[in-house]
């Protein structure tokens, strides 16, 4: 499996199995068979949308379709390398990292048997903690925000507790944010 490049929220073109089938000119069952038969080369899901896996069309699916001969290779612009560098710098920005972390946290908390976070304040507290850990960990930058967030959630989600209002009050010196 190839290393995944990050995709900024502004440039993303999320697609699920239905959209992949439409764009590739096949039925949805064909896409599901591709996922099963080619599990070793099929791209990892990038997001979860409506409880279903989603991928970026241009970054994840088109290269796979080209590599497997399902579509003709597309002509790439010469600026592809520049776009990749720009995407990497966007992923490393705390301003763009926060909504991506929030989306991962909410997707992880979504299943009914696992829903632990009680409201937006707890989601934001967890996002703050993950963002702080990511920014403090240079290895996290090399591994990518999504992978770091997934590992953090896997390792800490079950035991994580939101800071109490009293401890938050003490940390801010009694000042409201």
C-alpha atoms as an extended CHARMM CRD file, in Angstrom:
* protein
*
       177  EXT
         1         1  UNK       CA              0.0000000000        0.0000000000        0.0000000000  PROA      1               0.0000000000
         2         2  UNK       CA              1.3360000000        3.4270000000       -0.8880000000  PROA      2               0.0000000000
         3         3  UNK       CA              1.8380000000        6.2890000000        1.5370000000  PROA      3               0.0000000000
         4         4  UNK       CA             -1.2180000000        8.5150000000        1.6460000000  PROA      4               0.0000000000
         5         5  UNK       CA             -0.9110000000       12.2040000000        1.0120000000  PROA      5               0.0000000000
         6         6  UNK       CA             -3.0030000000       14.6060000000        3.0830000000  PROA      6               0.0000000000
         7         7  UNK       CA             -5.9010000000       16.4470000000        1.5180000000  PROA      7               0.0000000000
         8         8  UNK       CA             -7.0110000000       19.8810000000        2.6580000000  PROA      8               0.0000000000
         9         9  UNK       CA            -10.6740000000       20.3280000000        3.4520000000  PROA      9               0.0000000000
        10        10  UNK       CA            -10.9680000000       22.9770000000        0.7020000000  PROA      10              0.0000000000
        11        11  UNK       CA             -9.5740000000       20.6750000000       -2.0060000000  PROA      11              0.0000000000
        12        12  UNK       CA            -11.2410000000       17.4500000000       -0.9170000000  PROA      12              0.0000000000
        13        13  UNK       CA            -13.6650000000       15.6070000000       -3.1760000000  PROA      13              0.0000000000
        14        14  UNK       CA            -15.1140000000       12.9400000000       -0.8630000000  PROA      14              0.0000000000
        15        15  UNK       CA            -16.7480000000        9.9680000000       -2.5480000000  PROA      15              0.0000000000
        16        16  UNK       CA            -18.4300000000        6.8530000000       -1.2420000000  PROA      16              0.0000000000
        17        17  UNK       CA            -19.0700000000        3.5890000000       -3.0490000000  PROA      17              0.0000000000
        18        18  UNK       CA            -22.1080000000        5.0130000000       -4.8580000000  PROA      18              0.0000000000
        19        19  UNK       CA            -20.2020000000        8.0110000000       -6.2470000000  PROA      19              0.0000000000
        20        20  UNK       CA            -17.2280000000        5.8400000000       -7.1950000000  PROA      20              0.0000000000
        21        21  UNK       CA            -19.5680000000        3.5390000000       -9.1100000000  PROA      21              0.0000000000
        22        22  UNK       CA            -21.1970000000        6.4650000000      -10.9210000000  PROA      22              0.0000000000
        23        23  UNK       CA            -17.8820000000        8.0830000000      -11.8870000000  PROA      23              0.0000000000
        24        24  UNK       CA            -16.2430000000        4.8010000000      -12.8910000000  PROA      24              0.0000000000
        25        25  UNK       CA            -19.2870000000        3.7380000000      -14.9260000000  PROA      25              0.0000000000
        26        26  UNK       CA            -20.0360000000        0.5620000000      -12.9660000000  PROA      26              0.0000000000
        27        27  UNK       CA            -22.6380000000       -0.5400000000      -10.4460000000  PROA      27              0.0000000000
        28        28  UNK       CA            -22.1880000000       -0.2090000000       -6.7090000000  PROA      28              0.0000000000
        29        29  UNK       CA            -21.8310000000       -4.0210000000       -6.3190000000  PROA      29              0.0000000000
        30        30  UNK       CA            -18.7590000000       -3.8600000000       -8.5840000000  PROA      30              0.0000000000
        31        31  UNK       CA            -17.1380000000       -1.2960000000       -6.2860000000  PROA      31              0.0000000000
        32        32  UNK       CA            -17.9090000000       -3.4750000000       -3.2570000000  PROA      32              0.0000000000
        33        33  UNK       CA            -16.3470000000       -6.4770000000       -5.0260000000  PROA      33              0.0000000000
        34        34  UNK       CA            -13.2240000000       -4.4210000000       -5.8060000000  PROA      34              0.0000000000
        35        35  UNK       CA            -12.9340000000       -3.5550000000       -2.1120000000  PROA      35              0.0000000000
        36        36  UNK       CA            -13.1950000000       -7.2390000000       -1.1290000000  PROA      36              0.0000000000
        37        37  UNK       CA            -11.0480000000       -8.7540000000       -3.8740000000  PROA      37              0.0000000000
        38        38  UNK       CA             -8.3540000000       -6.0840000000       -3.7590000000  PROA      38              0.0000000000
        39        39  UNK       CA             -8.2720000000       -5.3800000000       -0.0290000000  PROA      39              0.0000000000
        40        40  UNK       CA             -4.4610000000       -5.3250000000       -0.1180000000  PROA      40              0.0000000000
        41        41  UNK       CA             -4.3370000000       -2.4830000000       -2.6740000000  PROA      41              0.0000000000
        42        42  UNK       CA             -7.6750000000       -0.7140000000       -2.1440000000  PROA      42              0.0000000000
        43        43  UNK       CA             -7.0830000000        2.6950000000       -0.4760000000  PROA      43              0.0000000000
        44        44  UNK       CA             -7.8010000000        3.0680000000        3.2280000000  PROA      44              0.0000000000
        45        45  UNK       CA            -10.8570000000        5.1260000000        4.0210000000  PROA      45              0.0000000000
        46        46  UNK       CA             -9.9870000000        8.7570000000        4.5240000000  PROA      46              0.0000000000
        47        47  UNK       CA            -13.2050000000        9.8250000000        6.2540000000  PROA      47              0.0000000000
        48        48  UNK       CA            -16.5050000000        8.4880000000        7.4830000000  PROA      48              0.0000000000
        49        49  UNK       CA            -19.5400000000       10.2480000000        6.0410000000  PROA      49              0.0000000000
        50        50  UNK       CA            -22.9590000000        9.2650000000        7.2980000000  PROA      50              0.0000000000
        51        51  UNK       CA            -21.4560000000        6.1940000000        8.9520000000  PROA      51              0.0000000000
        52        52  UNK       CA            -19.9650000000        4.9480000000        5.6740000000  PROA      52              0.0000000000
        53        53  UNK       CA            -16.3580000000        5.0240000000        4.4520000000  PROA      53              0.0000000000
        54        54  UNK       CA            -15.3320000000        7.8110000000        2.0890000000  PROA      54              0.0000000000
        55        55  UNK       CA            -12.2390000000        8.4940000000        0.0130000000  PROA      55              0.0000000000
        56        56  UNK       CA            -10.8670000000       11.4530000000       -1.8900000000  PROA      56              0.0000000000
        57        57  UNK       CA            -11.6420000000       10.9430000000       -5.5850000000  PROA      57              0.0000000000
        58        58  UNK       CA             -8.4670000000       12.4550000000       -7.0690000000  PROA      58              0.0000000000
        59        59  UNK       CA             -6.0010000000       11.3780000000       -4.3830000000  PROA      59              0.0000000000
        60        60  UNK       CA             -7.2460000000        7.8900000000       -3.4220000000  PROA      60              0.0000000000
        61        61  UNK       CA             -9.5570000000        6.4470000000       -6.0800000000  PROA      61              0.0000000000
        62        62  UNK       CA             -8.3180000000        7.7400000000       -9.4540000000  PROA      62              0.0000000000
        63        63  UNK       CA             -4.7440000000        6.4410000000       -8.9010000000  PROA      63              0.0000000000
        64        64  UNK       CA             -6.1410000000        3.0310000000       -7.8870000000  PROA      64              0.0000000000
        65        65  UNK       CA             -8.4210000000        2.8850000000      -10.9370000000  PROA      65              0.0000000000
        66        66  UNK       CA             -5.5020000000        3.8500000000      -13.1870000000  PROA      66              0.0000000000
        67        67  UNK       CA             -3.1010000000        1.3660000000      -11.5850000000  PROA      67              0.0000000000
        68        68  UNK       CA             -5.5780000000       -1.4790000000      -12.0170000000  PROA      68              0.0000000000
        69        69  UNK       CA             -6.4070000000       -0.5550000000      -15.6170000000  PROA      69              0.0000000000
        70        70  UNK       CA            -10.0240000000        0.3400000000      -14.9050000000  PROA      70              0.0000000000
        71        71  UNK       CA             -9.6100000000        3.8250000000      -16.3780000000  PROA      71              0.0000000000
        72        72  UNK       CA             -7.0450000000        5.3860000000      -18.7150000000  PROA      72              0.0000000000
        73        73  UNK       CA             -4.2460000000        7.2850000000      -16.9610000000  PROA      73              0.0000000000
        74        74  UNK       CA             -5.0940000000       10.9670000000      -16.7080000000  PROA      74              0.0000000000
        75        75  UNK       CA             -2.6980000000       13.7080000000      -17.6740000000  PROA      75              0.0000000000
        76        76  UNK       CA             -1.3710000000       15.3490000000      -14.5180000000  PROA      76              0.0000000000
        77        77  UNK       CA             -0.4410000000       19.0000000000      -14.3750000000  PROA      77              0.0000000000
        78        78  UNK       CA              3.1700000000       19.9350000000      -13.7110000000  PROA      78              0.0000000000
        79        79  UNK       CA              2.0900000000       21.6090000000      -10.4850000000  PROA      79              0.0000000000
        80        80  UNK       CA              1.2880000000       18.3010000000       -8.7540000000  PROA      80              0.0000000000
        81        81  UNK       CA              4.4760000000       18.4230000000       -6.6620000000  PROA      81              0.0000000000
        82        82  UNK       CA              3.7400000000       22.0120000000       -5.6450000000  PROA      82              0.0000000000
        83        83  UNK       CA              0.1820000000       21.0400000000       -4.7100000000  PROA      83              0.0000000000
        84        84  UNK       CA              1.5040000000       18.1970000000       -2.5410000000  PROA      84              0.0000000000
        85        85  UNK       CA              3.9020000000       20.5420000000       -0.7470000000  PROA      85              0.0000000000
        86        86  UNK       CA              1.0840000000       23.0400000000       -0.1860000000  PROA      86              0.0000000000
        87        87  UNK       CA             -1.2160000000       20.2960000000        1.1140000000  PROA      87              0.0000000000
        88        88  UNK       CA              1.4620000000       19.1460000000        3.5650000000  PROA      88              0.0000000000
        89        89  UNK       CA              1.9100000000       22.6750000000        4.8940000000  PROA      89              0.0000000000
        90        90  UNK       CA             -1.8690000000       23.0410000000        5.2620000000  PROA      90              0.0000000000
        91        91  UNK       CA             -2.1060000000       19.7810000000        7.2230000000  PROA      91              0.0000000000
        92        92  UNK       CA              0.5640000000       20.9800000000        9.6560000000  PROA      92              0.0000000000
        93        93  UNK       CA             -1.2870000000       24.2130000000       10.4170000000  PROA      93              0.0000000000
        94        94  UNK       CA             -3.1300000000       24.2360000000       13.7800000000  PROA      94              0.0000000000
        95        95  UNK       CA             -5.9180000000       26.3140000000       12.2150000000  PROA      95              0.0000000000
        96        96  UNK       CA             -6.6880000000       23.5980000000        9.6960000000  PROA      96              0.0000000000
        97        97  UNK       CA             -5.8220000000       20.7450000000       12.0570000000  PROA      97              0.0000000000
        98        98  UNK       CA             -8.5840000000       21.5660000000       14.5520000000  PROA      98              0.0000000000
        99        99  UNK       CA            -11.5940000000       20.8600000000       12.2340000000  PROA      99              0.0000000000
       100       100  UNK       CA             -9.9370000000       17.6910000000       10.9420000000  PROA      100             0.0000000000
       101       101  UNK       CA             -9.3340000000       16.4320000000       14.4850000000  PROA      101             0.0000000000
       102       102  UNK       CA            -12.9220000000       17.3720000000       15.4290000000  PROA      102             0.0000000000
       103       103  UNK       CA            -14.2710000000       15.3430000000       12.4990000000  PROA      103             0.0000000000
       104       104  UNK       CA            -12.2010000000       12.2990000000       13.5280000000  PROA      104             0.0000000000
       105       105  UNK       CA            -13.3130000000       12.6010000000       17.1780000000  PROA      105             0.0000000000
       106       106  UNK       CA            -16.9720000000       12.8880000000       16.2120000000  PROA      106             0.0000000000
       107       107  UNK       CA            -16.7160000000        9.9530000000       13.8090000000  PROA      107             0.0000000000
       108       108  UNK       CA            -15.0090000000        7.8650000000       16.4910000000  PROA      108             0.0000000000
       109       109  UNK       CA            -17.6690000000        8.8040000000       19.0680000000  PROA      109             0.0000000000
       110       110  UNK       CA            -20.5670000000        8.2610000000       16.6450000000  PROA      110             0.0000000000
       111       111  UNK       CA            -21.4580000000        4.5510000000       17.0700000000  PROA      111             0.0000000000
       112       112  UNK       CA            -24.3100000000        4.1900000000       19.5420000000  PROA      112             0.0000000000
       113       113  UNK       CA            -22.4970000000        1.5760000000       21.6340000000  PROA      113             0.0000000000
       114       114  UNK       CA            -19.5090000000        3.8800000000       22.0540000000  PROA      114             0.0000000000
       115       115  UNK       CA            -20.9140000000        7.3920000000       22.4090000000  PROA      115             0.0000000000
       116       116  UNK       CA            -19.2140000000        8.8590000000       25.4830000000  PROA      116             0.0000000000
       117       117  UNK       CA            -18.7560000000       12.5380000000       24.8150000000  PROA      117             0.0000000000
       118       118  UNK       CA            -21.4700000000       14.6680000000       26.3610000000  PROA      118             0.0000000000
       119       119  UNK       CA            -21.9320000000       17.7200000000       24.1730000000  PROA      119             0.0000000000
       120       120  UNK       CA            -19.7930000000       20.1150000000       22.2150000000  PROA      120             0.0000000000
       121       121  UNK       CA            -17.7350000000       21.2150000000       25.2370000000  PROA      121             0.0000000000
       122       122  UNK       CA            -16.3810000000       17.7070000000       25.7790000000  PROA      122             0.0000000000
       123       123  UNK       CA            -15.6860000000       17.2700000000       22.0650000000  PROA      123             0.0000000000
       124       124  UNK       CA            -13.7520000000       20.5520000000       22.0340000000  PROA      124             0.0000000000
       125       125  UNK       CA            -11.8390000000       19.5850000000       25.1980000000  PROA      125             0.0000000000
       126       126  UNK       CA            -10.7610000000       16.3250000000       23.5640000000  PROA      126             0.0000000000
       127       127  UNK       CA             -9.8510000000       18.1530000000       20.3310000000  PROA      127             0.0000000000
       128       128  UNK       CA             -7.7260000000       20.6020000000       22.3610000000  PROA      128             0.0000000000
       129       129  UNK       CA             -5.9070000000       17.7550000000       24.0940000000  PROA      129             0.0000000000
       130       130  UNK       CA             -5.2130000000       15.8810000000       20.8430000000  PROA      130             0.0000000000
       131       131  UNK       CA             -4.0490000000       19.0680000000       19.1000000000  PROA      131             0.0000000000
       132       132  UNK       CA             -1.7000000000       19.9170000000       21.9960000000  PROA      132             0.0000000000
       133       133  UNK       CA             -0.2570000000       16.3840000000       21.9450000000  PROA      133             0.0000000000
       134       134  UNK       CA              0.1900000000       16.5110000000       18.1670000000  PROA      134             0.0000000000
       135       135  UNK       CA              1.9120000000       19.9000000000       18.2510000000  PROA      135             0.0000000000
       136       136  UNK       CA              4.2100000000       18.7500000000       21.0730000000  PROA      136             0.0000000000
       137       137  UNK       CA              5.1940000000       15.5690000000       19.2230000000  PROA      137             0.0000000000
       138       138  UNK       CA              7.4470000000       16.0530000000       16.1580000000  PROA      138             0.0000000000
       139       139  UNK       CA              7.0040000000       12.3740000000       15.2730000000  PROA      139             0.0000000000
       140       140  UNK       CA              3.2740000000       13.0350000000       15.0410000000  PROA      140             0.0000000000
       141       141  UNK       CA              3.9460000000       15.5530000000       12.2720000000  PROA      141             0.0000000000
       142       142  UNK       CA              5.8800000000       13.0080000000       10.2270000000  PROA      142             0.0000000000
       143       143  UNK       CA              3.1530000000       10.3950000000       10.6230000000  PROA      143             0.0000000000
       144       144  UNK       CA              0.3420000000       12.7440000000        9.6090000000  PROA      144             0.0000000000
       145       145  UNK       CA             -2.5040000000       14.2630000000       11.5570000000  PROA      145             0.0000000000
       146       146  UNK       CA             -5.0990000000       11.6200000000       10.7570000000  PROA      146             0.0000000000
       147       147  UNK       CA             -2.8710000000        8.7070000000       11.7650000000  PROA      147             0.0000000000
       148       148  UNK       CA             -1.8000000000       10.4970000000       14.9480000000  PROA      148             0.0000000000
       149       149  UNK       CA             -5.4230000000       11.2810000000       15.8340000000  PROA      149             0.0000000000
       150       150  UNK       CA             -6.5450000000        7.6960000000       15.1850000000  PROA      150             0.0000000000
       151       151  UNK       CA             -3.7360000000        6.3240000000       17.3870000000  PROA      151             0.0000000000
       152       152  UNK       CA             -4.5260000000        8.8310000000       20.1500000000  PROA      152             0.0000000000
       153       153  UNK       CA             -8.2060000000        7.9070000000       20.0820000000  PROA      153             0.0000000000
       154       154  UNK       CA             -7.4300000000        4.1870000000       20.0810000000  PROA      154             0.0000000000
       155       155  UNK       CA             -5.0510000000        4.5820000000       23.0420000000  PROA      155             0.0000000000
       156       156  UNK       CA             -6.8910000000        7.1970000000       25.1510000000  PROA      156             0.0000000000
       157       157  UNK       CA            -10.5830000000        7.3850000000       24.2060000000  PROA      157             0.0000000000
       158       158  UNK       CA            -11.8860000000        4.7440000000       26.6260000000  PROA      158             0.0000000000
       159       159  UNK       CA            -10.1930000000        6.2780000000       29.6790000000  PROA      159             0.0000000000
       160       160  UNK       CA            -10.2840000000        9.9810000000       28.7550000000  PROA      160             0.0000000000
       161       161  UNK       CA            -12.1280000000       12.3340000000       31.0620000000  PROA      161             0.0000000000
       162       162  UNK       CA            -13.0600000000       15.9260000000       30.2800000000  PROA      162             0.0000000000
       163       163  UNK       CA            -11.4610000000       18.4650000000       32.5650000000  PROA      163             0.0000000000
       164       164  UNK       CA            -13.7930000000       19.5050000000       35.3640000000  PROA      164             0.0000000000
       165       165  UNK       CA            -15.0490000000       23.0940000000       35.3380000000  PROA      165             0.0000000000
       166       166  UNK       CA            -13.1200000000       23.7200000000       38.5740000000  PROA      166             0.0000000000
       167       167  UNK       CA             -9.7870000000       22.6230000000       37.0500000000  PROA      167             0.0000000000
       168       168  UNK       CA            -10.4650000000       24.6720000000       33.9150000000  PROA      168             0.0000000000
       169       169  UNK       CA            -11.2740000000       27.6700000000       36.1160000000  PROA      169             0.0000000000
       170       170  UNK       CA             -8.0000000000       27.1980000000       38.0200000000  PROA      170             0.0000000000
       171       171  UNK       CA             -5.9610000000       26.8100000000       34.8050000000  PROA      171             0.0000000000
       172       172  UNK       CA             -7.2640000000       30.0980000000       33.3980000000  PROA      172             0.0000000000
       173       173  UNK       CA             -6.7380000000       31.9420000000       36.6710000000  PROA      173             0.0000000000
       174       174  UNK       CA            -10.4710000000       32.4200000000       37.0370000000  PROA      174             0.0000000000
       175       175  UNK       CA            -10.7430000000       34.2300000000       33.7140000000  PROA      175             0.0000000000
       176       176  UNK       CA            -13.3840000000       33.2150000000       31.2210000000  PROA      176             0.0000000000
       177       177  UNK       CA            -12.1700000000       32.2820000000       27.7560000000  PROA      177             0.0000000000
